[in-house]
């Protein structure tokens, strides 16, 4: 029995979104440890936001500082800041996320 047009459209959208999600995350590998974090002055608290501290990002063979910024709060979740993890001789960036 053929699918109804709406069901076919919904199935196509779900497949399209599932396919794009797999490619949405870029894996960032650096060959050396990042420098120590910079000291940042956190601005006063802001209702409905959580502070995401600055971090070193790997860009074209060098670390560059990305300053901290506010993230809108997601109720029921806590913000886990991005961080570098040693993997053998290299370092891998784990993006910030809600947990």
C-alpha positions as CSV (number, residue, x, y, z in Angstrom):
1,X,0.0,0.0,0.0
2,X,1.5,3.4,-1.0
3,X,2.3,5.9,1.8
4,X,0.3,9.1,2.2
5,X,2.0,12.3,0.9
6,X,2.4,13.7,4.4
7,X,3.9,10.5,5.8
8,X,6.3,10.4,2.8
9,X,7.3,14.0,3.4
10,X,7.9,13.4,7.1
11,X,10.0,10.3,6.5
12,X,12.1,12.3,4.0
13,X,12.7,15.1,6.5
14,X,13.6,12.7,9.3
15,X,16.2,11.0,7.0
16,X,17.6,14.3,5.9
17,X,18.0,15.5,9.4
18,X,19.5,12.3,10.6
19,X,22.1,12.5,7.8
20,X,23.1,16.1,8.5
21,X,23.5,15.5,12.2
22,X,26.2,12.9,11.6
23,X,28.3,15.5,9.8
24,X,27.5,18.5,12.1
25,X,30.5,17.9,14.5
26,X,34.0,18.5,13.3
27,X,36.7,16.7,15.2
28,X,39.6,19.0,16.1
29,X,43.0,17.4,16.8
30,X,46.1,19.4,17.8
31,X,49.6,18.0,17.9
32,X,50.6,19.8,21.1
33,X,49.0,20.7,24.4
34,X,47.2,24.1,24.6
35,X,48.8,26.9,26.6
36,X,47.5,27.5,30.2
37,X,44.1,29.2,30.3
38,X,44.1,33.0,30.4
39,X,42.7,34.7,33.5
40,X,39.4,36.3,32.5
41,X,37.2,38.5,34.6
42,X,33.7,37.1,34.5
43,X,31.1,39.8,34.1
44,X,28.3,40.1,36.7
45,X,25.7,37.3,36.6
46,X,23.0,37.7,33.9
47,X,19.5,36.2,34.5
48,X,18.7,33.4,32.1
49,X,22.4,32.9,31.1
50,X,25.4,30.9,32.1
51,X,29.0,32.0,31.6
52,X,31.0,29.9,29.1
53,X,34.7,30.6,30.0
54,X,37.3,31.4,27.3
55,X,39.5,28.7,25.9
56,X,42.2,28.0,23.4
57,X,41.1,27.0,20.0
58,X,43.3,25.3,17.3
59,X,43.3,27.2,14.0
60,X,45.6,26.6,11.1
61,X,48.5,25.2,13.1
62,X,48.3,27.5,16.1
63,X,46.3,28.1,19.3
64,X,44.2,31.3,19.4
65,X,42.3,32.6,22.4
66,X,38.5,32.5,22.2
67,X,37.1,34.8,24.9
68,X,34.3,33.7,27.2
69,X,30.7,34.5,26.5
70,X,27.2,34.0,27.8
71,X,25.1,31.0,26.9
72,X,21.3,31.1,27.2
73,X,20.2,28.7,30.0
74,X,18.4,25.4,29.1
75,X,16.1,24.5,31.9
76,X,16.9,21.1,33.5
77,X,20.4,21.0,32.1
78,X,23.9,22.2,33.2
79,X,26.5,23.7,30.9
80,X,29.7,21.6,30.5
81,X,32.4,24.0,29.1
82,X,34.5,22.8,26.1
83,X,37.9,21.4,27.0
84,X,41.0,19.7,25.6
85,X,41.7,16.0,26.3
86,X,45.1,14.3,25.7
87,X,44.8,11.4,23.2
88,X,48.2,9.7,22.9
89,X,50.6,12.4,21.6
90,X,47.8,14.6,20.3
91,X,45.0,16.7,22.0
92,X,41.4,16.5,21.0
93,X,38.8,19.3,21.6
94,X,35.6,18.3,23.3
95,X,33.0,21.0,22.5
96,X,30.9,22.6,25.2
97,X,27.5,21.0,25.6
98,X,24.4,20.8,27.8
99,X,24.2,17.7,30.1
